[in-house]
Amino acid sequence: MPQVLKIWRERDTRAISLRMYLLLVSATGLWTWFGWVIESTPVIVTNTICFALQSSILGLKLQSLLQQPEVS
């Protein structure tokens, strides 16, 4: 949560690895799906919260990459 707040405030995602967050969001999504399969509320709730926070960071990272001016 502290990392999410820092990124939201500063809008600086240079220190964030795109590949790492793509992998992290994918893994958390799979854990959430697994929670649904085994019908485990703690697994579903925990991973849904993590998925939302990680997805917001990933979205900010992608947004910052799209807004960077092209260097020639």
Residue pairs with C-beta under 8 A, 6 or more apart in sequence:
1 53
3 57
4 53
4 56
4 57
7 13
7 16
7 57
7 60
8 56
8 60
11 60
11 64
12 64
13 57
13 60
13 61
13 64
14 64
16 57
16 61
18 58
18 61
18 62
18 65
21 54
21 57
21 58
21 61
22 58
24 54
25 51
25 54
25 55
25 58
28 47
28 50
28 51
28 54
29 51
31 43
31 47
32 43
32 44
32 47
32 48
32 51
34 43
35 41
35 42
35 43
35 44
35 47
36 44
